[in-house]
Amino acid sequence: MNAKEAMAVFEDAEVEALAVIDGSESRRVIGLLTASHVLRRYGEEIEKRRQEEVGLV
C-alpha cells in the first residue's frame, strides 16, 4: 500500500495507528504504522525529490 492509500485507511477508520500484518492468510501482526510516520516519510521524500530537481543532491 502506498502513502495515499494508507492515509485513506487512517481517515476511513478514524484511527492514528494501524496494525501491519504479514499476509492476508495468517494475519500475524508484525508492526504498527502511525499516520504521523506516514506523513513524515512522505514529506521527507518530497523534500528529497525537490532537492534532486534543483541539483542539491
PDB file of N, H, CA, C and O in Angstrom:
ATOM      1  N   MET A   1       0.858  -1.169   0.000  1.00  0.00           N
ATOM      2  CA  MET A   1       0.000   0.000   0.000  1.00  0.00           C
ATOM      3  C   MET A   1       0.900   1.227   0.000  1.00  0.00           C
ATOM      4  O   MET A   1       1.923   1.263   0.684  1.00  0.00           O
ATOM      5  N   ASN A   2       0.509   2.218  -0.767  1.00  0.00           N
ATOM      6  H   ASN A   2      -0.322   2.188  -1.323  1.00  0.00           H
ATOM      7  CA  ASN A   2       1.304   3.440  -0.798  1.00  0.00           C
ATOM      8  C   ASN A   2       0.798   4.428   0.250  1.00  0.00           C
ATOM      9  O   ASN A   2      -0.174   4.150   0.953  1.00  0.00           O
ATOM     10  N   ALA A   3       1.458   5.583   0.354  1.00  0.00           N
ATOM     11  H   ALA A   3       2.248   5.809  -0.216  1.00  0.00           H
ATOM     12  CA  ALA A   3       1.115   6.566   1.383  1.00  0.00           C
ATOM     13  C   ALA A   3      -0.306   7.094   1.216  1.00  0.00           C
ATOM     14  O   ALA A   3      -1.020   7.276   2.201  1.00  0.00           O
ATOM     15  N   LYS A   4      -0.716   7.338  -0.018  1.00  0.00           N
ATOM     16  H   LYS A   4      -0.136   7.190  -0.819  1.00  0.00           H
ATOM     17  CA  LYS A   4      -2.061   7.853  -0.265  1.00  0.00           C
ATOM     18  C   LYS A   4      -3.122   6.848   0.191  1.00  0.00           C
ATOM     19  O   LYS A   4      -4.116   7.221   0.814  1.00  0.00           O
ATOM     20  N   GLU A   5      -2.900   5.588  -0.125  1.00  0.00           N
ATOM     21  H   GLU A   5      -2.093   5.285  -0.631  1.00  0.00           H
ATOM     22  CA  GLU A   5      -3.838   4.535   0.289  1.00  0.00           C
ATOM     23  C   GLU A   5      -3.862   4.397   1.807  1.00  0.00           C
ATOM     24  O   GLU A   5      -4.927   4.237   2.403  1.00  0.00           O
ATOM     25  N   ALA A   6      -2.692   4.459   2.428  1.00  0.00           N
ATOM     26  H   ALA A   6      -1.827   4.588   1.943  1.00  0.00           H
ATOM     27  CA  ALA A   6      -2.610   4.340   3.884  1.00  0.00           C
ATOM     28  C   ALA A   6      -3.359   5.477   4.561  1.00  0.00           C
ATOM     29  O   ALA A   6      -4.083   5.253   5.531  1.00  0.00           O
ATOM     30  N   MET A   7      -3.189   6.700   4.056  1.00  0.00           N
ATOM     31  H   MET A   7      -2.601   6.882   3.268  1.00  0.00           H
ATOM     32  CA  MET A   7      -3.876   7.837   4.666  1.00  0.00           C
ATOM     33  C   MET A   7      -5.388   7.712   4.511  1.00  0.00           C
ATOM     34  O   MET A   7      -6.136   8.130   5.395  1.00  0.00           O
ATOM     35  N   ALA A   8      -5.846   7.140   3.397  1.00  0.00           N
ATOM     36  H   ALA A   8      -5.239   6.800   2.679  1.00  0.00           H
ATOM     37  CA  ALA A   8      -7.279   6.918   3.216  1.00  0.00           C
ATOM     38  C   ALA A   8      -7.798   5.922   4.242  1.00  0.00           C
ATOM     39  O   ALA A   8      -8.901   6.090   4.764  1.00  0.00           O
ATOM     40  N   VAL A   9      -7.016   4.884   4.539  1.00  0.00           N
ATOM     41  H   VAL A   9      -6.121   4.748   4.116  1.00  0.00           H
ATOM     42  CA  VAL A   9      -7.418   3.902   5.547  1.00  0.00           C
ATOM     43  C   VAL A   9      -7.476   4.560   6.929  1.00  0.00           C
ATOM     44  O   VAL A   9      -8.409   4.323   7.696  1.00  0.00           O
ATOM     45  N   PHE A  10      -6.468   5.390   7.240  1.00  0.00           N
ATOM     46  H   PHE A  10      -5.710   5.582   6.617  1.00  0.00           H
ATOM     47  CA  PHE A  10      -6.491   6.107   8.517  1.00  0.00           C
ATOM     48  C   PHE A  10      -7.755   6.961   8.637  1.00  0.00           C
ATOM     49  O   PHE A  10      -8.410   6.969   9.679  1.00  0.00           O
ATOM     50  N   GLU A  11      -8.088   7.672   7.573  1.00  0.00           N
ATOM     51  H   GLU A  11      -7.556   7.665   6.726  1.00  0.00           H
ATOM     52  CA  GLU A  11      -9.274   8.535   7.601  1.00  0.00           C
ATOM     53  C   GLU A  11     -10.560   7.724   7.728  1.00  0.00           C
ATOM     54  O   GLU A  11     -11.435   8.066   8.523  1.00  0.00           O
ATOM     55  N   ASP A  12     -10.677   6.656   6.951  1.00  0.00           N
ATOM     56  H   ASP A  12      -9.966   6.378   6.305  1.00  0.00           H
ATOM     57  CA  ASP A  12     -11.885   5.827   6.998  1.00  0.00           C
ATOM     58  C   ASP A  12     -12.085   5.192   8.366  1.00  0.00           C
ATOM     59  O   ASP A  12     -13.205   5.131   8.874  1.00  0.00           O
ATOM     60  N   ALA A  13     -10.985   4.716   8.964  1.00  0.00           N
ATOM     61  H   ALA A  13     -10.075   4.765   8.551  1.00  0.00           H
ATOM     62  CA  ALA A  13     -11.064   4.034  10.258  1.00  0.00           C
ATOM     63  C   ALA A  13     -11.080   5.014  11.429  1.00  0.00           C
ATOM     64  O   ALA A  13     -11.374   4.634  12.562  1.00  0.00           O
ATOM     65  N   GLU A  14     -10.759   6.284  11.146  1.00  0.00           N
ATOM     66  H   GLU A  14     -10.520   6.593  10.225  1.00  0.00           H
ATOM     67  CA  GLU A  14     -10.678   7.311  12.184  1.00  0.00           C
ATOM     68  C   GLU A  14      -9.760   6.891  13.325  1.00  0.00           C
ATOM     69  O   GLU A  14     -10.110   6.994  14.501  1.00  0.00           O
ATOM     70  N   VAL A  15      -8.558   6.411  12.942  1.00  0.00           N
ATOM     71  H   VAL A  15      -8.273   6.328  11.988  1.00  0.00           H
ATOM     72  CA  VAL A  15      -7.546   5.992  13.915  1.00  0.00           C
ATOM     73  C   VAL A  15      -6.217   6.664  13.585  1.00  0.00           C
ATOM     74  O   VAL A  15      -6.036   7.184  12.484  1.00  0.00           O
ATOM     75  N   GLU A  16      -5.298   6.651  14.531  1.00  0.00           N
ATOM     76  H   GLU A  16      -5.445   6.228  15.425  1.00  0.00           H
ATOM     77  CA  GLU A  16      -3.967   7.220  14.337  1.00  0.00           C
ATOM     78  C   GLU A  16      -2.901   6.156  14.108  1.00  0.00           C
ATOM     79  O   GLU A  16      -1.766   6.478  13.757  1.00  0.00           O
ATOM     80  N   ALA A  17      -3.268   4.871  14.307  1.00  0.00           N
ATOM     81  H   ALA A  17      -4.191   4.610  14.591  1.00  0.00           H
ATOM     82  CA  ALA A  17      -2.303   3.787  14.121  1.00  0.00           C
ATOM     83  C   ALA A  17      -3.007   2.570  13.529  1.00  0.00           C
ATOM     84  O   ALA A  17      -4.171   2.299  13.824  1.00  0.00           O
ATOM     85  N   LEU A  18      -2.271   1.843  12.685  1.00  0.00           N
ATOM     86  H   LEU A  18      -1.326   2.064  12.446  1.00  0.00           H
ATOM     87  CA  LEU A  18      -2.786   0.631  12.055  1.00  0.00           C
ATOM     88  C   LEU A  18      -1.812  -0.516  12.291  1.00  0.00           C
ATOM     89  O   LEU A  18      -0.596  -0.320  12.292  1.00  0.00           O
ATOM     90  N   ALA A  19      -2.350  -1.698  12.489  1.00  0.00           N
ATOM     91  H   ALA A  19      -3.337  -1.857  12.488  1.00  0.00           H
ATOM     92  CA  ALA A  19      -1.505  -2.883  12.612  1.00  0.00           C
ATOM     93  C   ALA A  19      -0.975  -3.265  11.232  1.00  0.00           C
ATOM     94  O   ALA A  19      -1.698  -3.192  10.238  1.00  0.00           O
ATOM     95  N   VAL A  20       0.284  -3.670  11.182  1.00  0.00           N
ATOM     96  H   VAL A  20       0.871  -3.729  11.989  1.00  0.00           H
ATOM     97  CA  VAL A  20       0.891  -4.183   9.956  1.00  0.00           C
ATOM     98  C   VAL A  20       0.914  -5.691  10.093  1.00  0.00           C
ATOM     99  O   VAL A  20       1.439  -6.219  11.073  1.00  0.00           O
ATOM    100  N   ILE A  21       0.347  -6.396   9.112  1.00  0.00           N
ATOM    101  H   ILE A  21      -0.079  -5.967   8.315  1.00  0.00           H
ATOM    102  CA  ILE A  21       0.277  -7.857   9.182  1.00  0.00           C
ATOM    103  C   ILE A  21       1.168  -8.482   8.124  1.00  0.00           C
ATOM    104  O   ILE A  21       1.530  -7.837   7.140  1.00  0.00           O
ATOM    105  N   ASP A  22       1.521  -9.753   8.336  1.00  0.00           N
ATOM    106  H   ASP A  22       1.227 -10.277   9.135  1.00  0.00           H
ATOM    107  CA  ASP A  22       2.439 -10.428   7.423  1.00  0.00           C
ATOM    108  C   ASP A  22       1.754 -11.010   6.192  1.00  0.00           C
ATOM    109  O   ASP A  22       2.438 -11.431   5.259  1.00  0.00           O
ATOM    110  N   GLY A  23       0.460 -11.047   6.164  1.00  0.00           N
ATOM    111  H   GLY A  23      -0.096 -10.706   6.922  1.00  0.00           H
ATOM    112  CA  GLY A  23      -0.259 -11.543   4.997  1.00  0.00           C
ATOM    113  C   GLY A  23      -1.725 -11.734   5.294  1.00  0.00           C
ATOM    114  O   GLY A  23      -2.142 -11.741   6.452  1.00  0.00           O
ATOM    115  N   SER A  24      -2.508 -11.890   4.240  1.00  0.00           N
ATOM    116  H   SER A  24      -2.170 -11.884   3.299  1.00  0.00           H
ATOM    117  CA  SER A  24      -3.955 -11.997   4.430  1.00  0.00           C
ATOM    118  C   SER A  24      -4.380 -13.337   5.016  1.00  0.00           C
ATOM    119  O   SER A  24      -5.467 -13.442   5.584  1.00  0.00           O
ATOM    120  N   GLU A  25      -3.542 -14.362   4.888  1.00  0.00           N
ATOM    121  H   GLU A  25      -2.659 -14.277   4.427  1.00  0.00           H
ATOM    122  CA  GLU A  25      -3.913 -15.676   5.434  1.00  0.00           C
ATOM    123  C   GLU A  25      -3.633 -15.776   6.932  1.00  0.00           C
ATOM    124  O   GLU A  25      -4.538 -16.068   7.714  1.00  0.00           O
ATOM    125  N   SER A  26      -2.390 -15.535   7.332  1.00  0.00           N
ATOM    126  H   SER A  26      -1.655 -15.298   6.696  1.00  0.00           H
ATOM    127  CA  SER A  26      -2.041 -15.701   8.750  1.00  0.00           C
ATOM    128  C   SER A  26      -2.439 -14.487   9.581  1.00  0.00           C
ATOM    129  O   SER A  26      -2.777 -14.621  10.757  1.00  0.00           O
ATOM    130  N   ARG A  27      -2.400 -13.308   8.976  1.00  0.00           N
ATOM    131  H   ARG A  27      -2.125 -13.199   8.021  1.00  0.00           H
ATOM    132  CA  ARG A  27      -2.770 -12.055   9.641  1.00  0.00           C
ATOM    133  C   ARG A  27      -2.024 -11.856  10.961  1.00  0.00           C
ATOM    134  O   ARG A  27      -2.574 -11.298  11.911  1.00  0.00           O
ATOM    135  N   ARG A  28      -0.782 -12.309  11.017  1.00  0.00           N
ATOM    136  H   ARG A  28      -0.336 -12.762  10.245  1.00  0.00           H
ATOM    137  CA  ARG A  28       0.050 -12.128  12.211  1.00  0.00           C
ATOM    138  C   ARG A  28       0.568 -10.688  12.235  1.00  0.00           C
ATOM    139  O   ARG A  28       1.132 -10.211  11.250  1.00  0.00           O
ATOM    140  N   VAL A  29       0.375 -10.002  13.355  1.00  0.00           N
ATOM    141  H   VAL A  29      -0.084 -10.390  14.155  1.00  0.00           H
ATOM    142  CA  VAL A  29       0.817  -8.614  13.489  1.00  0.00           C
ATOM    143  C   VAL A  29       2.339  -8.587  13.576  1.00  0.00           C
ATOM    144  O   VAL A  29       2.939  -9.259  14.416  1.00  0.00           O
ATOM    145  N   ILE A  30       2.959  -7.792  12.686  1.00  0.00           N
ATOM    146  H   ILE A  30       2.472  -7.246  12.004  1.00  0.00           H
ATOM    147  CA  ILE A  30       4.414  -7.677  12.674  1.00  0.00           C
ATOM    148  C   ILE A  30       4.887  -6.255  12.953  1.00  0.00           C
ATOM    149  O   ILE A  30       6.088  -5.999  13.038  1.00  0.00           O
ATOM    150  N   GLY A  31       3.948  -5.341  13.093  1.00  0.00           N
ATOM    151  H   GLY A  31       2.972  -5.548  13.024  1.00  0.00           H
ATOM    152  CA  GLY A  31       4.346  -3.965  13.373  1.00  0.00           C
ATOM    153  C   GLY A  31       3.161  -3.045  13.502  1.00  0.00           C
ATOM    154  O   GLY A  31       2.006  -3.472  13.500  1.00  0.00           O
ATOM    155  N   LEU A  32       3.476  -1.760  13.616  1.00  0.00           N
ATOM    156  H   LEU A  32       4.414  -1.413  13.618  1.00  0.00           H
ATOM    157  CA  LEU A  32       2.466  -0.735  13.779  1.00  0.00           C
ATOM    158  C   LEU A  32       2.851   0.441  12.893  1.00  0.00           C
ATOM    159  O   LEU A  32       4.011   0.853  12.877  1.00  0.00           O
ATOM    160  N   LEU A  33       1.890   0.980  12.160  1.00  0.00           N
ATOM    161  H   LEU A  33       0.948   0.644  12.172  1.00  0.00           H
ATOM    162  CA  LEU A  33       2.110   2.132  11.297  1.00  0.00           C
ATOM    163  C   LEU A  33       1.256   3.278  11.819  1.00  0.00           C
ATOM    164  O   LEU A  33       0.051   3.126  12.018  1.00  0.00           O
ATOM    165  N   THR A  34       1.887   4.421  12.038  1.00  0.00           N
ATOM    166  H   THR A  34       2.866   4.545  11.877  1.00  0.00           H
ATOM    167  CA  THR A  34       1.139   5.574  12.514  1.00  0.00           C
ATOM    168  C   THR A  34       0.974   6.594  11.389  1.00  0.00           C
ATOM    169  O   THR A  34       1.790   6.671  10.470  1.00  0.00           O
ATOM    170  N   ALA A  35      -0.096   7.369  11.488  1.00  0.00           N
ATOM    171  H   ALA A  35      -0.758   7.306  12.235  1.00  0.00           H
ATOM    172  CA  ALA A  35      -0.354   8.404  10.488  1.00  0.00           C
ATOM    173  C   ALA A  35       0.782   9.424  10.497  1.00  0.00           C
ATOM    174  O   ALA A  35       1.194   9.891   9.435  1.00  0.00           O
ATOM    175  N   SER A  36       1.288   9.771  11.656  1.00  0.00           N
ATOM    176  H   SER A  36       0.954   9.391  12.519  1.00  0.00           H
ATOM    177  CA  SER A  36       2.371  10.751  11.727  1.00  0.00           C
ATOM    178  C   SER A  36       3.636  10.241  11.028  1.00  0.00           C
ATOM    179  O   SER A  36       4.354  11.020  10.402  1.00  0.00           O
ATOM    180  N   HIS A  37       3.905   8.951  11.131  1.00  0.00           N
ATOM    181  H   HIS A  37       3.322   8.318  11.639  1.00  0.00           H
ATOM    182  CA  HIS A  37       5.073   8.384  10.450  1.00  0.00           C
ATOM    183  C   HIS A  37       4.899   8.466   8.931  1.00  0.00           C
ATOM    184  O   HIS A  37       5.828   8.843   8.218  1.00  0.00           O
ATOM    185  N   VAL A  38       3.723   8.116   8.443  1.00  0.00           N
ATOM    186  H   VAL A  38       2.968   7.810   9.022  1.00  0.00           H
ATOM    187  CA  VAL A  38       3.457   8.181   7.002  1.00  0.00           C
ATOM    188  C   VAL A  38       3.644   9.611   6.501  1.00  0.00           C
ATOM    189  O   VAL A  38       4.297   9.832   5.481  1.00  0.00           O
ATOM    190  N   LEU A  39       3.076  10.575   7.209  1.00  0.00           N
ATOM    191  H   LEU A  39       2.545  10.396   8.037  1.00  0.00           H
ATOM    192  CA  LEU A  39       3.182  11.967   6.787  1.00  0.00           C
ATOM    193  C   LEU A  39       4.624  12.468   6.836  1.00  0.00           C
ATOM    194  O   LEU A  39       5.057  13.199   5.944  1.00  0.00           O
ATOM    195  N   ARG A  40       5.368  12.082   7.871  1.00  0.00           N
ATOM    196  H   ARG A  40       5.016  11.488   8.595  1.00  0.00           H
ATOM    197  CA  ARG A  40       6.762  12.496   7.978  1.00  0.00           C
ATOM    198  C   ARG A  40       7.594  11.929   6.831  1.00  0.00           C
ATOM    199  O   ARG A  40       8.355  12.656   6.192  1.00  0.00           O
ATOM    200  N   ARG A  41       7.449  10.627   6.570  1.00  0.00           N
ATOM    201  H   ARG A  41       6.831  10.036   7.088  1.00  0.00           H
ATOM    202  CA  ARG A  41       8.218   9.999   5.482  1.00  0.00           C
ATOM    203  C   ARG A  41       7.829  10.561   4.119  1.00  0.00           C
ATOM    204  O   ARG A  41       8.686  10.734   3.252  1.00  0.00           O
ATOM    205  N   TYR A  42       6.547  10.845   3.926  1.00  0.00           N
ATOM    206  H   TYR A  42       5.851  10.705   4.630  1.00  0.00           H
ATOM    207  CA  TYR A  42       6.087  11.436   2.675  1.00  0.00           C
ATOM    208  C   TYR A  42       6.740  12.811   2.476  1.00  0.00           C
ATOM    209  O   TYR A  42       7.219  13.129   1.388  1.00  0.00           O
ATOM    210  N   GLY A  43       6.750  13.611   3.532  1.00  0.00           N
ATOM    211  H   GLY A  43       6.361  13.352   4.416  1.00  0.00           H
ATOM    212  CA  GLY A  43       7.385  14.921   3.468  1.00  0.00           C
ATOM    213  C   GLY A  43       8.870  14.825   3.178  1.00  0.00           C
ATOM    214  O   GLY A  43       9.406  15.632   2.417  1.00  0.00           O
ATOM    215  N   GLU A  44       9.547  13.844   3.777  1.00  0.00           N
ATOM    216  H   GLU A  44       9.113  13.189   4.394  1.00  0.00           H
ATOM    217  CA  GLU A  44      10.977  13.647   3.532  1.00  0.00           C
ATOM    218  C   GLU A  44      11.235  13.297   2.073  1.00  0.00           C
ATOM    219  O   GLU A  44      12.189  13.798   1.476  1.00  0.00           O
ATOM    220  N   GLU A  45      10.399  12.445   1.494  1.00  0.00           N
ATOM    221  H   GLU A  45       9.625  12.038   1.978  1.00  0.00           H
ATOM    222  CA  GLU A  45      10.576  12.058   0.092  1.00  0.00           C
ATOM    223  C   GLU A  45      10.305  13.224  -0.851  1.00  0.00           C
ATOM    224  O   GLU A  45      10.997  13.385  -1.856  1.00  0.00           O
ATOM    225  N   ILE A  46       9.307  14.033  -0.533  1.00  0.00           N
ATOM    226  H   ILE A  46       8.745  13.902   0.284  1.00  0.00           H
ATOM    227  CA  ILE A  46       9.036  15.215  -1.360  1.00  0.00           C
ATOM    228  C   ILE A  46      10.228  16.167  -1.312  1.00  0.00           C
ATOM    229  O   ILE A  46      10.643  16.692  -2.345  1.00  0.00           O
ATOM    230  N   GLU A  47      10.778  16.391  -0.127  1.00  0.00           N
ATOM    231  H   GLU A  47      10.441  15.964   0.712  1.00  0.00           H
ATOM    232  CA  GLU A  47      11.929  17.271   0.019  1.00  0.00           C
ATOM    233  C   GLU A  47      13.140  16.712  -0.731  1.00  0.00           C
ATOM    234  O   GLU A  47      13.868  17.464  -1.379  1.00  0.00           O
ATOM    235  N   LYS A  48      13.356  15.414  -0.648  1.00  0.00           N
ATOM    236  H   LYS A  48      12.764  14.803  -0.122  1.00  0.00           H
ATOM    237  CA  LYS A  48      14.473  14.776  -1.358  1.00  0.00           C
ATOM    238  C   LYS A  48      14.338  14.987  -2.868  1.00  0.00           C
ATOM    239  O   LYS A  48      15.309  15.333  -3.541  1.00  0.00           O
ATOM    240  N   ARG A  49      13.145  14.779  -3.387  1.00  0.00           N
ATOM    241  H   ARG A  49      12.357  14.497  -2.840  1.00  0.00           H
ATOM    242  CA  ARG A  49      12.927  14.962  -4.834  1.00  0.00           C
ATOM    243  C   ARG A  49      13.071  16.419  -5.247  1.00  0.00           C
ATOM    244  O   ARG A  49      13.575  16.708  -6.331  1.00  0.00           O
ATOM    245  N   ARG A  50      12.631  17.342  -4.390  1.00  0.00           N
ATOM    246  H   ARG A  50      12.221  17.107  -3.509  1.00  0.00           H
ATOM    247  CA  ARG A  50      12.778  18.761  -4.688  1.00  0.00           C
ATOM    248  C   ARG A  50      14.259  19.123  -4.772  1.00  0.00           C
ATOM    249  O   ARG A  50      14.679  19.852  -5.671  1.00  0.00           O
ATOM    250  N   GLN A  51      15.047  18.605  -3.825  1.00  0.00           N
ATOM    251  H   GLN A  51      14.706  18.013  -3.095  1.00  0.00           H
ATOM    252  CA  GLN A  51      16.480  18.870  -3.840  1.00  0.00           C
ATOM    253  C   GLN A  51      17.149  18.288  -5.079  1.00  0.00           C
ATOM    254  O   GLN A  51      18.048  18.904  -5.651  1.00  0.00           O
ATOM    255  N   GLU A  52      16.713  17.107  -5.492  1.00  0.00           N
ATOM    256  H   GLU A  52      15.983  16.606  -5.028  1.00  0.00           H
ATOM    257  CA  GLU A  52      17.256  16.495  -6.702  1.00  0.00           C
ATOM    258  C   GLU A  52      16.938  17.345  -7.932  1.00  0.00           C
ATOM    259  O   GLU A  52      17.773  17.491  -8.825  1.00  0.00           O
ATOM    260  N   GLU A  53      15.734  17.899  -7.971  1.00  0.00           N
ATOM    261  H   GLU A  53      15.057  17.779  -7.245  1.00  0.00           H
ATOM    262  CA  GLU A  53      15.323  18.728  -9.120  1.00  0.00           C
ATOM    263  C   GLU A  53      16.147  19.998  -9.238  1.00  0.00           C
ATOM    264  O   GLU A  53      16.456  20.431 -10.348  1.00  0.00           O
ATOM    265  N   VAL A  54      16.505  20.596  -8.126  1.00  0.00           N
ATOM    266  H   VAL A  54      16.255  20.244  -7.224  1.00  0.00           H
ATOM    267  CA  VAL A  54      17.276  21.841  -8.169  1.00  0.00           C
ATOM    268  C   VAL A  54      18.785  21.574  -8.121  1.00  0.00           C
ATOM    269  O   VAL A  54      19.577  22.516  -8.137  1.00  0.00           O
ATOM    270  N   GLY A  55      19.183  20.314  -8.063  1.00  0.00           N
ATOM    271  H   GLY A  55      18.540  19.549  -8.050  1.00  0.00           H
ATOM    272  CA  GLY A  55      20.587  19.945  -8.133  1.00  0.00           C
ATOM    273  C   GLY A  55      21.346  20.032  -6.830  1.00  0.00           C
ATOM    274  O   GLY A  55      22.569  20.174  -6.843  1.00  0.00           O
ATOM    275  N   LEU A  56      20.664  19.952  -5.713  1.00  0.00           N
ATOM    276  H   LEU A  56      19.671  19.837  -5.703  1.00  0.00           H
ATOM    277  CA  LEU A  56      21.338  19.993  -4.416  1.00  0.00           C
ATOM    278  C   LEU A  56      21.847  18.643  -3.970  1.00  0.00           C
ATOM    279  O   LEU A  56      22.674  18.570  -3.060  1.00  0.00           O
ATOM    280  N   VAL A  57      21.378  17.570  -4.582  1.00  0.00           N
ATOM    281  H   VAL A  57      20.707  17.629  -5.321  1.00  0.00           H
ATOM    282  CA  VAL A  57      21.797  16.231  -4.185  1.00  0.00           C
ATOM    283  C   VAL A  57      22.522  15.569  -5.320  1.00  0.00           C
ATOM    284  O   VAL A  57      22.961  14.426  -5.189  1.00  0.00           O
TER     285      VAL A  57
END
